[in-house]
Amino acid sequence: MQQHNFYGDLEDYVCQMEKQQAQSAADADDVFAQLARKEKDLILAAELGKALLEKNEEISRANERLTEEYSQQLEVSP
């Protein structure tokens, strides 16, 4: 996952949350609308969590690779 897409998705999420807060005042009595928003929030939170996990795994793999390369360089150097 590209860093730009992740941060773009995060910015979209923040914008959606701001819109929802404004909208929730308008339809506070509409239980079905609230339930639909909560479901969308849950799905979005799961997607963001998955994206964070994938990014973390990508960074961990890169870190392991760099550590291995550095160790090999130390072994070769006199």
PDB file of N, CA, C and O in Angstrom:
ATOM      1  N   MET A   1       0.838  -1.176   0.000  1.00  0.00           N
ATOM      2  CA  MET A   1       0.000   0.000   0.000  1.00  0.00           C
ATOM      3  C   MET A   1       0.884   1.240   0.000  1.00  0.00           C
ATOM      4  O   MET A   1       1.858   1.328   0.748  1.00  0.00           O
ATOM      5  N   GLN A   2       0.534   2.176  -0.836  1.00  0.00           N
ATOM      6  CA  GLN A   2       1.341   3.375  -0.926  1.00  0.00           C
ATOM      7  C   GLN A   2       0.993   4.317   0.217  1.00  0.00           C
ATOM      8  O   GLN A   2      -0.147   4.373   0.679  1.00  0.00           O
ATOM      9  N   GLN A   3       2.009   5.057   0.663  1.00  0.00           N
ATOM     10  CA  GLN A   3       1.818   5.979   1.774  1.00  0.00           C
ATOM     11  C   GLN A   3       0.798   7.053   1.408  1.00  0.00           C
ATOM     12  O   GLN A   3      -0.022   7.441   2.240  1.00  0.00           O
ATOM     13  N   HIS A   4       0.846   7.533   0.169  1.00  0.00           N
ATOM     14  CA  HIS A   4      -0.074   8.583  -0.264  1.00  0.00           C
ATOM     15  C   HIS A   4      -1.517   8.101  -0.154  1.00  0.00           C
ATOM     16  O   HIS A   4      -2.368   8.830   0.355  1.00  0.00           O
ATOM     17  N   ASN A   5      -1.806   6.891  -0.619  1.00  0.00           N
ATOM     18  CA  ASN A   5      -3.166   6.367  -0.558  1.00  0.00           C
ATOM     19  C   ASN A   5      -3.630   6.229   0.874  1.00  0.00           C
ATOM     20  O   ASN A   5      -4.777   6.547   1.187  1.00  0.00           O
ATOM     21  N   PHE A   6      -2.758   5.760   1.750  1.00  0.00           N
ATOM     22  CA  PHE A   6      -3.125   5.587   3.152  1.00  0.00           C
ATOM     23  C   PHE A   6      -3.519   6.924   3.764  1.00  0.00           C
ATOM     24  O   PHE A   6      -4.568   7.034   4.398  1.00  0.00           O
ATOM     25  N   TYR A   7      -2.681   7.941   3.576  1.00  0.00           N
ATOM     26  CA  TYR A   7      -2.982   9.241   4.155  1.00  0.00           C
ATOM     27  C   TYR A   7      -4.180   9.883   3.467  1.00  0.00           C
ATOM     28  O   TYR A   7      -4.949  10.602   4.105  1.00  0.00           O
ATOM     29  N   GLY A   8      -4.342   9.630   2.188  1.00  0.00           N
ATOM     30  CA  GLY A   8      -5.531  10.122   1.488  1.00  0.00           C
ATOM     31  C   GLY A   8      -6.792   9.508   2.055  1.00  0.00           C
ATOM     32  O   GLY A   8      -7.788  10.203   2.258  1.00  0.00           O
ATOM     33  N   ASP A   9      -6.760   8.198   2.315  1.00  0.00           N
ATOM     34  CA  ASP A   9      -7.906   7.524   2.917  1.00  0.00           C
ATOM     35  C   ASP A   9      -8.175   8.070   4.307  1.00  0.00           C
ATOM     36  O   ASP A   9      -9.331   8.247   4.693  1.00  0.00           O
ATOM     37  N   LEU A  10      -7.133   8.334   5.050  1.00  0.00           N
ATOM     38  CA  LEU A  10      -7.288   8.867   6.401  1.00  0.00           C
ATOM     39  C   LEU A  10      -7.905  10.261   6.361  1.00  0.00           C
ATOM     40  O   LEU A  10      -8.767  10.584   7.179  1.00  0.00           O
ATOM     41  N   GLU A  11      -7.469  11.087   5.414  1.00  0.00           N
ATOM     42  CA  GLU A  11      -8.049  12.422   5.272  1.00  0.00           C
ATOM     43  C   GLU A  11      -9.515  12.329   4.882  1.00  0.00           C
ATOM     44  O   GLU A  11     -10.344  13.088   5.383  1.00  0.00           O
ATOM     45  N   ASP A  12      -9.837  11.394   3.984  1.00  0.00           N
ATOM     46  CA  ASP A  12     -11.233  11.185   3.599  1.00  0.00           C
ATOM     47  C   ASP A  12     -12.069  10.787   4.803  1.00  0.00           C
ATOM     48  O   ASP A  12     -13.193  11.258   4.974  1.00  0.00           O
ATOM     49  N   TYR A  13     -11.515   9.923   5.633  1.00  0.00           N
ATOM     50  CA  TYR A  13     -12.220   9.472   6.833  1.00  0.00           C
ATOM     51  C   TYR A  13     -12.509  10.647   7.765  1.00  0.00           C
ATOM     52  O   TYR A  13     -13.620  10.779   8.279  1.00  0.00           O
ATOM     53  N   VAL A  14     -11.514  11.492   7.981  1.00  0.00           N
ATOM     54  CA  VAL A  14     -11.694  12.645   8.865  1.00  0.00           C
ATOM     55  C   VAL A  14     -12.766  13.577   8.302  1.00  0.00           C
ATOM     56  O   VAL A  14     -13.607  14.077   9.048  1.00  0.00           O
ATOM     57  N   CYS A  15     -12.739  13.808   7.002  1.00  0.00           N
ATOM     58  CA  CYS A  15     -13.758  14.665   6.381  1.00  0.00           C
ATOM     59  C   CYS A  15     -15.146  14.062   6.548  1.00  0.00           C
ATOM     60  O   CYS A  15     -16.104  14.774   6.848  1.00  0.00           O
ATOM     61  N   GLN A  16     -15.254  12.753   6.352  1.00  0.00           N
ATOM     62  CA  GLN A  16     -16.544  12.084   6.519  1.00  0.00           C
ATOM     63  C   GLN A  16     -17.045  12.209   7.948  1.00  0.00           C
ATOM     64  O   GLN A  16     -18.233  12.436   8.175  1.00  0.00           O
ATOM     65  N   MET A  17     -16.147  12.062   8.907  1.00  0.00           N
ATOM     66  CA  MET A  17     -16.547  12.166  10.313  1.00  0.00           C
ATOM     67  C   MET A  17     -17.051  13.576  10.634  1.00  0.00           C
ATOM     68  O   MET A  17     -18.022  13.735  11.374  1.00  0.00           O
ATOM     69  N   GLU A  18     -16.398  14.589  10.082  1.00  0.00           N
ATOM     70  CA  GLU A  18     -16.841  15.960  10.318  1.00  0.00           C
ATOM     71  C   GLU A  18     -18.227  16.187   9.722  1.00  0.00           C
ATOM     72  O   GLU A  18     -19.072  16.833  10.342  1.00  0.00           O
ATOM     73  N   LYS A  19     -18.462  15.659   8.521  1.00  0.00           N
ATOM     74  CA  LYS A  19     -19.777  15.785   7.897  1.00  0.00           C
ATOM     75  C   LYS A  19     -20.835  15.052   8.708  1.00  0.00           C
ATOM     76  O   LYS A  19     -21.954  15.540   8.869  1.00  0.00           O
ATOM     77  N   GLN A  20     -20.479  13.885   9.214  1.00  0.00           N
ATOM     78  CA  GLN A  20     -21.434  13.096   9.986  1.00  0.00           C
ATOM     79  C   GLN A  20     -21.818  13.791  11.278  1.00  0.00           C
ATOM     80  O   GLN A  20     -22.976  13.731  11.692  1.00  0.00           O
ATOM     81  N   GLN A  21     -20.875  14.441  11.914  1.00  0.00           N
ATOM     82  CA  GLN A  21     -21.187  15.151  13.152  1.00  0.00           C
ATOM     83  C   GLN A  21     -22.193  16.262  12.891  1.00  0.00           C
ATOM     84  O   GLN A  21     -23.111  16.473  13.684  1.00  0.00           O
ATOM     85  N   ALA A  22     -22.024  16.968  11.788  1.00  0.00           N
ATOM     86  CA  ALA A  22     -22.964  18.027  11.441  1.00  0.00           C
ATOM     87  C   ALA A  22     -24.329  17.436  11.095  1.00  0.00           C
ATOM     88  O   ALA A  22     -25.368  17.992  11.450  1.00  0.00           O
ATOM     89  N   GLN A  23     -24.308  16.317  10.405  1.00  0.00           N
ATOM     90  CA  GLN A  23     -25.550  15.680   9.984  1.00  0.00           C
ATOM     91  C   GLN A  23     -26.269  15.032  11.160  1.00  0.00           C
ATOM     92  O   GLN A  23     -27.499  14.994  11.179  1.00  0.00           O
ATOM     93  N   SER A  24     -25.537  14.527  12.130  1.00  0.00           N
ATOM     94  CA  SER A  24     -26.162  13.823  13.251  1.00  0.00           C
ATOM     95  C   SER A  24     -27.067  14.743  14.060  1.00  0.00           C
ATOM     96  O   SER A  24     -28.049  14.283  14.642  1.00  0.00           O
ATOM     97  N   ALA A  25     -26.758  16.011  14.105  1.00  0.00           N
ATOM     98  CA  ALA A  25     -27.627  16.957  14.800  1.00  0.00           C
ATOM     99  C   ALA A  25     -28.960  17.084  14.068  1.00  0.00           C
ATOM    100  O   ALA A  25     -30.009  17.243  14.693  1.00  0.00           O
ATOM    101  N   ALA A  26     -28.909  17.012  12.738  1.00  0.00           N
ATOM    102  CA  ALA A  26     -30.118  17.168  11.939  1.00  0.00           C
ATOM    103  C   ALA A  26     -31.055  15.976  12.071  1.00  0.00           C
ATOM    104  O   ALA A  26     -32.274  16.146  12.107  1.00  0.00           O
ATOM    105  N   ASP A  27     -30.497  14.771  12.143  1.00  0.00           N
ATOM    106  CA  ASP A  27     -31.368  13.594  12.189  1.00  0.00           C
ATOM    107  C   ASP A  27     -31.098  12.734  13.427  1.00  0.00           C
ATOM    108  O   ASP A  27     -31.008  11.510  13.337  1.00  0.00           O
ATOM    109  N   ALA A  28     -30.971  13.382  14.565  1.00  0.00           N
ATOM    110  CA  ALA A  28     -30.672  12.668  15.804  1.00  0.00           C
ATOM    111  C   ALA A  28     -31.766  11.677  16.166  1.00  0.00           C
ATOM    112  O   ALA A  28     -31.495  10.680  16.836  1.00  0.00           O
ATOM    113  N   ASP A  29     -32.981  11.928  15.742  1.00  0.00           N
ATOM    114  CA  ASP A  29     -34.090  11.033  16.067  1.00  0.00           C
ATOM    115  C   ASP A  29     -34.200   9.862  15.101  1.00  0.00           C
ATOM    116  O   ASP A  29     -34.938   8.915  15.372  1.00  0.00           O
ATOM    117  N   ASP A  30     -33.498   9.903  14.001  1.00  0.00           N
ATOM    118  CA  ASP A  30     -33.600   8.841  12.999  1.00  0.00           C
ATOM    119  C   ASP A  30     -32.647   7.702  13.356  1.00  0.00           C
ATOM    120  O   ASP A  30     -31.464   7.740  13.020  1.00  0.00           O
ATOM    121  N   VAL A  31     -33.174   6.696  14.036  1.00  0.00           N
ATOM    122  CA  VAL A  31     -32.366   5.577  14.519  1.00  0.00           C
ATOM    123  C   VAL A  31     -31.762   4.792  13.365  1.00  0.00           C
ATOM    124  O   VAL A  31     -30.620   4.341  13.453  1.00  0.00           O
ATOM    125  N   PHE A  32     -32.507   4.626  12.300  1.00  0.00           N
ATOM    126  CA  PHE A  32     -32.004   3.847  11.169  1.00  0.00           C
ATOM    127  C   PHE A  32     -30.840   4.552  10.482  1.00  0.00           C
ATOM    128  O   PHE A  32     -29.896   3.897  10.040  1.00  0.00           O
ATOM    129  N   ALA A  33     -30.893   5.855  10.390  1.00  0.00           N
ATOM    130  CA  ALA A  33     -29.782   6.610   9.803  1.00  0.00           C
ATOM    131  C   ALA A  33     -28.549   6.490  10.693  1.00  0.00           C
ATOM    132  O   ALA A  33     -27.430   6.343  10.200  1.00  0.00           O
ATOM    133  N   GLN A  34     -28.758   6.553  12.001  1.00  0.00           N
ATOM    134  CA  GLN A  34     -27.637   6.406  12.927  1.00  0.00           C
ATOM    135  C   GLN A  34     -27.021   5.019  12.818  1.00  0.00           C
ATOM    136  O   GLN A  34     -25.798   4.875  12.820  1.00  0.00           O
ATOM    137  N   LEU A  35     -27.867   4.000  12.723  1.00  0.00           N
ATOM    138  CA  LEU A  35     -27.375   2.633  12.594  1.00  0.00           C
ATOM    139  C   LEU A  35     -26.582   2.457  11.301  1.00  0.00           C
ATOM    140  O   LEU A  35     -25.536   1.808  11.297  1.00  0.00           O
ATOM    141  N   ALA A  36     -27.072   3.032  10.210  1.00  0.00           N
ATOM    142  CA  ALA A  36     -26.364   2.943   8.931  1.00  0.00           C
ATOM    143  C   ALA A  36     -25.009   3.635   9.020  1.00  0.00           C
ATOM    144  O   ALA A  36     -24.018   3.125   8.497  1.00  0.00           O
ATOM    145  N   ARG A  37     -24.957   4.796   9.679  1.00  0.00           N
ATOM    146  CA  ARG A  37     -23.681   5.504   9.832  1.00  0.00           C
ATOM    147  C   ARG A  37     -22.711   4.699  10.687  1.00  0.00           C
ATOM    148  O   ARG A  37     -21.521   4.622  10.382  1.00  0.00           O
ATOM    149  N   LYS A  38     -23.222   4.105  11.751  1.00  0.00           N
ATOM    150  CA  LYS A  38     -22.357   3.292  12.622  1.00  0.00           C
ATOM    151  C   LYS A  38     -21.793   2.107  11.852  1.00  0.00           C
ATOM    152  O   LYS A  38     -20.626   1.751  12.020  1.00  0.00           O
ATOM    153  N   GLU A  39     -22.617   1.500  11.011  1.00  0.00           N
ATOM    154  CA  GLU A  39     -22.144   0.373  10.211  1.00  0.00           C
ATOM    155  C   GLU A  39     -21.063   0.823   9.234  1.00  0.00           C
ATOM    156  O   GLU A  39     -20.052   0.140   9.067  1.00  0.00           O
ATOM    157  N   LYS A  40     -21.273   1.969   8.588  1.00  0.00           N
ATOM    158  CA  LYS A  40     -20.261   2.501   7.676  1.00  0.00           C
ATOM    159  C   LYS A  40     -18.977   2.821   8.426  1.00  0.00           C
ATOM    160  O   LYS A  40     -17.882   2.558   7.930  1.00  0.00           O
ATOM    161  N   ASP A  41     -19.111   3.393   9.631  1.00  0.00           N
ATOM    162  CA  ASP A  41     -17.937   3.706  10.448  1.00  0.00           C
ATOM    163  C   ASP A  41     -17.168   2.441  10.807  1.00  0.00           C
ATOM    164  O   ASP A  41     -15.937   2.418  10.773  1.00  0.00           O
ATOM    165  N   LEU A  42     -17.901   1.398  11.147  1.00  0.00           N
ATOM    166  CA  LEU A  42     -17.269   0.132  11.515  1.00  0.00           C
ATOM    167  C   LEU A  42     -16.504  -0.462  10.336  1.00  0.00           C
ATOM    168  O   LEU A  42     -15.380  -0.939  10.495  1.00  0.00           O
ATOM    169  N   ILE A  43     -17.112  -0.432   9.164  1.00  0.00           N
ATOM    170  CA  ILE A  43     -16.450  -0.955   7.963  1.00  0.00           C
ATOM    171  C   ILE A  43     -15.208  -0.124   7.645  1.00  0.00           C
ATOM    172  O   ILE A  43     -14.153  -0.673   7.326  1.00  0.00           O
ATOM    173  N   LEU A  44     -15.335   1.181   7.731  1.00  0.00           N
ATOM    174  CA  LEU A  44     -14.196   2.058   7.447  1.00  0.00           C
ATOM    175  C   LEU A  44     -13.081   1.848   8.464  1.00  0.00           C
ATOM    176  O   LEU A  44     -11.904   1.838   8.103  1.00  0.00           O
ATOM    177  N   ALA A  45     -13.445   1.682   9.730  1.00  0.00           N
ATOM    178  CA  ALA A  45     -12.437   1.427  10.764  1.00  0.00           C
ATOM    179  C   ALA A  45     -11.708   0.115  10.495  1.00  0.00           C
ATOM    180  O   ALA A  45     -10.497   0.022  10.694  1.00  0.00           O
ATOM    181  N   ALA A  46     -12.442  -0.898  10.042  1.00  0.00           N
ATOM    182  CA  ALA A  46     -11.817  -2.177   9.714  1.00  0.00           C
ATOM    183  C   ALA A  46     -10.859  -2.019   8.537  1.00  0.00           C
ATOM    184  O   ALA A  46      -9.763  -2.578   8.547  1.00  0.00           O
ATOM    185  N   GLU A  47     -11.269  -1.262   7.528  1.00  0.00           N
ATOM    186  CA  GLU A  47     -10.403  -1.036   6.368  1.00  0.00           C
ATOM    187  C   GLU A  47      -9.144  -0.268   6.766  1.00  0.00           C
ATOM    188  O   GLU A  47      -8.046  -0.595   6.316  1.00  0.00           O
ATOM    189  N   LEU A  48      -9.304   0.745   7.604  1.00  0.00           N
ATOM    190  CA  LEU A  48      -8.137   1.508   8.061  1.00  0.00           C
ATOM    191  C   LEU A  48      -7.218   0.641   8.916  1.00  0.00           C
ATOM    192  O   LEU A  48      -5.995   0.729   8.807  1.00  0.00           O
ATOM    193  N   GLY A  49      -7.805  -0.188   9.761  1.00  0.00           N
ATOM    194  CA  GLY A  49      -7.001  -1.104  10.571  1.00  0.00           C
ATOM    195  C   GLY A  49      -6.213  -2.063   9.710  1.00  0.00           C
ATOM    196  O   GLY A  49      -5.040  -2.331   9.970  1.00  0.00           O
ATOM    197  N   LYS A  50      -6.868  -2.581   8.676  1.00  0.00           N
ATOM    198  CA  LYS A  50      -6.191  -3.496   7.754  1.00  0.00           C
ATOM    199  C   LYS A  50      -5.054  -2.773   7.032  1.00  0.00           C
ATOM    200  O   LYS A  50      -3.967  -3.326   6.869  1.00  0.00           O
ATOM    201  N   ALA A  51      -5.307  -1.540   6.603  1.00  0.00           N
ATOM    202  CA  ALA A  51      -4.271  -0.764   5.913  1.00  0.00           C
ATOM    203  C   ALA A  51      -3.085  -0.503   6.837  1.00  0.00           C
ATOM    204  O   ALA A  51      -1.932  -0.583   6.413  1.00  0.00           O
ATOM    205  N   LEU A  52      -3.373  -0.192   8.101  1.00  0.00           N
ATOM    206  CA  LEU A  52      -2.288   0.022   9.064  1.00  0.00           C
ATOM    207  C   LEU A  52      -1.483  -1.248   9.279  1.00  0.00           C
ATOM    208  O   LEU A  52      -0.255  -1.207   9.348  1.00  0.00           O
ATOM    209  N   LEU A  53      -2.170  -2.370   9.385  1.00  0.00           N
ATOM    210  CA  LEU A  53      -1.489  -3.647   9.571  1.00  0.00           C
ATOM    211  C   LEU A  53      -0.601  -3.968   8.375  1.00  0.00           C
ATOM    212  O   LEU A  53       0.540  -4.396   8.546  1.00  0.00           O
ATOM    213  N   GLU A  54      -1.119  -3.762   7.157  1.00  0.00           N
ATOM    214  CA  GLU A  54      -0.331  -4.017   5.953  1.00  0.00           C
ATOM    215  C   GLU A  54       0.892  -3.108   5.902  1.00  0.00           C
ATOM    216  O   GLU A  54       1.986  -3.554   5.555  1.00  0.00           O
ATOM    217  N   LYS A  55       0.710  -1.838   6.246  1.00  0.00           N
ATOM    218  CA  LYS A  55       1.833  -0.894   6.235  1.00  0.00           C
ATOM    219  C   LYS A  55       2.873  -1.300   7.269  1.00  0.00           C
ATOM    220  O   LYS A  55       4.073  -1.232   7.004  1.00  0.00           O
ATOM    221  N   ASN A  56       2.421  -1.721   8.442  1.00  0.00           N
ATOM    222  CA  ASN A  56       3.324  -2.170   9.494  1.00  0.00           C
ATOM    223  C   ASN A  56       4.119  -3.389   9.033  1.00  0.00           C
ATOM    224  O   ASN A  56       5.328  -3.463   9.255  1.00  0.00           O
ATOM    225  N   GLU A  57       3.446  -4.338   8.395  1.00  0.00           N
ATOM    226  CA  GLU A  57       4.139  -5.527   7.898  1.00  0.00           C
ATOM    227  C   GLU A  57       5.160  -5.159   6.831  1.00  0.00           C
ATOM    228  O   GLU A  57       6.259  -5.713   6.801  1.00  0.00           O
ATOM    229  N   GLU A  58       4.799  -4.227   5.956  1.00  0.00           N
ATOM    230  CA  GLU A  58       5.718  -3.766   4.910  1.00  0.00           C
ATOM    231  C   GLU A  58       6.960  -3.128   5.527  1.00  0.00           C
ATOM    232  O   GLU A  58       8.081  -3.403   5.099  1.00  0.00           O
ATOM    233  N   ILE A  59       6.762  -2.289   6.517  1.00  0.00           N
ATOM    234  CA  ILE A  59       7.886  -1.629   7.187  1.00  0.00           C
ATOM    235  C   ILE A  59       8.743  -2.654   7.925  1.00  0.00           C
ATOM    236  O   ILE A  59       9.969  -2.551   7.923  1.00  0.00           O
ATOM    237  N   SER A  60       8.110  -3.634   8.552  1.00  0.00           N
ATOM    238  CA  SER A  60       8.856  -4.677   9.266  1.00  0.00           C
ATOM    239  C   SER A  60       9.721  -5.485   8.308  1.00  0.00           C
ATOM    240  O   SER A  60      10.874  -5.789   8.614  1.00  0.00           O
ATOM    241  N   ARG A  61       9.162  -5.835   7.141  1.00  0.00           N
ATOM    242  CA  ARG A  61       9.948  -6.579   6.144  1.00  0.00           C
ATOM    243  C   ARG A  61      11.132  -5.749   5.662  1.00  0.00           C
ATOM    244  O   ARG A  61      12.239  -6.270   5.521  1.00  0.00           O
ATOM    245  N   ALA A  62      10.909  -4.468   5.411  1.00  0.00           N
ATOM    246  CA  ALA A  62      11.999  -3.596   4.964  1.00  0.00           C
ATOM    247  C   ALA A  62      13.066  -3.480   6.047  1.00  0.00           C
ATOM    248  O   ALA A  62      14.261  -3.474   5.749  1.00  0.00           O
ATOM    249  N   ASN A  63      12.643  -3.390   7.283  1.00  0.00           N
ATOM    250  CA  ASN A  63      13.582  -3.305   8.400  1.00  0.00           C
ATOM    251  C   ASN A  63      14.409  -4.584   8.506  1.00  0.00           C
ATOM    252  O   ASN A  63      15.623  -4.520   8.701  1.00  0.00           O
ATOM    253  N   GLU A  64      13.774  -5.729   8.382  1.00  0.00           N
ATOM    254  CA  GLU A  64      14.499  -7.005   8.431  1.00  0.00           C
ATOM    255  C   GLU A  64      15.510  -7.102   7.299  1.00  0.00           C
ATOM    256  O   GLU A  64      16.640  -7.549   7.496  1.00  0.00           O
ATOM    257  N   ARG A  65      15.089  -6.676   6.101  1.00  0.00           N
ATOM    258  CA  ARG A  65      15.985  -6.722   4.942  1.00  0.00           C
ATOM    259  C   ARG A  65      17.199  -5.827   5.164  1.00  0.00           C
ATOM    260  O   ARG A  65      18.328  -6.228   4.882  1.00  0.00           O
ATOM    261  N   LEU A  66      16.971  -4.619   5.668  1.00  0.00           N
ATOM    262  CA  LEU A  66      18.082  -3.701   5.922  1.00  0.00           C
ATOM    263  C   LEU A  66      19.009  -4.227   7.010  1.00  0.00           C
ATOM    264  O   LEU A  66      20.228  -4.083   6.916  1.00  0.00           O
ATOM    265  N   THR A  67      18.438  -4.831   8.032  1.00  0.00           N
ATOM    266  CA  THR A  67      19.250  -5.412   9.105  1.00  0.00           C
ATOM    267  C   THR A  67      20.116  -6.532   8.565  1.00  0.00           C
ATOM    268  O   THR A  67      21.287  -6.652   8.924  1.00  0.00           O
ATOM    269  N   GLU A  68      19.536  -7.354   7.699  1.00  0.00           N
ATOM    270  CA  GLU A  68      20.286  -8.456   7.097  1.00  0.00           C
ATOM    271  C   GLU A  68      21.420  -7.925   6.224  1.00  0.00           C
ATOM    272  O   GLU A  68      22.547  -8.415   6.296  1.00  0.00           O
ATOM    273  N   GLU A  69      21.117  -6.920   5.399  1.00  0.00           N
ATOM    274  CA  GLU A  69      22.143  -6.336   4.535  1.00  0.00           C
ATOM    275  C   GLU A  69      23.274  -5.727   5.369  1.00  0.00           C
ATOM    276  O   GLU A  69      24.449  -5.890   5.040  1.00  0.00           O
ATOM    277  N   TYR A  70      22.923  -5.043   6.423  1.00  0.00           N
ATOM    278  CA  TYR A  70      23.927  -4.423   7.286  1.00  0.00           C
ATOM    279  C   TYR A  70      24.790  -5.489   7.957  1.00  0.00           C
ATOM    280  O   TYR A  70      26.008  -5.338   8.050  1.00  0.00           O
ATOM    281  N   SER A  71      24.163  -6.560   8.421  1.00  0.00           N
ATOM    282  CA  SER A  71      24.916  -7.655   9.052  1.00  0.00           C
ATOM    283  C   SER A  71      25.890  -8.283   8.065  1.00  0.00           C
ATOM    284  O   SER A  71      27.022  -8.605   8.424  1.00  0.00           O
ATOM    285  N   GLN A  72      25.452  -8.457   6.824  1.00  0.00           N
ATOM    286  CA  GLN A  72      26.326  -9.036   5.806  1.00  0.00           C
ATOM    287  C   GLN A  72      27.498  -8.108   5.517  1.00  0.00           C
ATOM    288  O   GLN A  72      28.620  -8.573   5.317  1.00  0.00           O
ATOM    289  N   GLN A  73      27.253  -6.814   5.494  1.00  0.00           N
ATOM    290  CA  GLN A  73      28.332  -5.860   5.259  1.00  0.00           C
ATOM    291  C   GLN A  73      29.339  -5.893   6.404  1.00  0.00           C
ATOM    292  O   GLN A  73      30.543  -5.775   6.173  1.00  0.00           O
ATOM    293  N   LEU A  74      28.868  -6.049   7.610  1.00  0.00           N
ATOM    294  CA  LEU A  74      29.776  -6.132   8.756  1.00  0.00           C
ATOM    295  C   LEU A  74      30.631  -7.391   8.692  1.00  0.00           C
ATOM    296  O   LEU A  74      31.808  -7.363   9.051  1.00  0.00           O
ATOM    297  N   GLU A  75      30.047  -8.491   8.238  1.00  0.00           N
ATOM    298  CA  GLU A  75      30.787  -9.747   8.136  1.00  0.00           C
ATOM    299  C   GLU A  75      31.859  -9.675   7.063  1.00  0.00           C
ATOM    300  O   GLU A  75      32.932 -10.258   7.221  1.00  0.00           O
ATOM    301  N   VAL A  76      31.588  -8.973   5.981  1.00  0.00           N
ATOM    302  CA  VAL A  76      32.522  -8.876   4.860  1.00  0.00           C
ATOM    303  C   VAL A  76      33.628  -7.874   5.153  1.00  0.00           C
ATOM    304  O   VAL A  76      34.762  -8.075   4.720  1.00  0.00           O
ATOM    305  N   SER A  77      33.331  -6.817   5.866  1.00  0.00           N
ATOM    306  CA  SER A  77      34.320  -5.768   6.150  1.00  0.00           C
ATOM    307  C   SER A  77      35.398  -6.294   7.088  1.00  0.00           C
ATOM    308  O   SER A  77      35.110  -7.004   8.052  1.00  0.00           O
ATOM    309  N   PRO A  78      36.679  -5.925   6.783  1.00  0.00           N
ATOM    310  CA  PRO A  78      37.788  -6.374   7.646  1.00  0.00           C
ATOM    311  C   PRO A  78      37.848  -5.611   8.945  1.00  0.00           C
ATOM    312  O   PRO A  78      38.721  -5.870   9.773  1.00  0.00           O
TER     313      PRO A  78
END
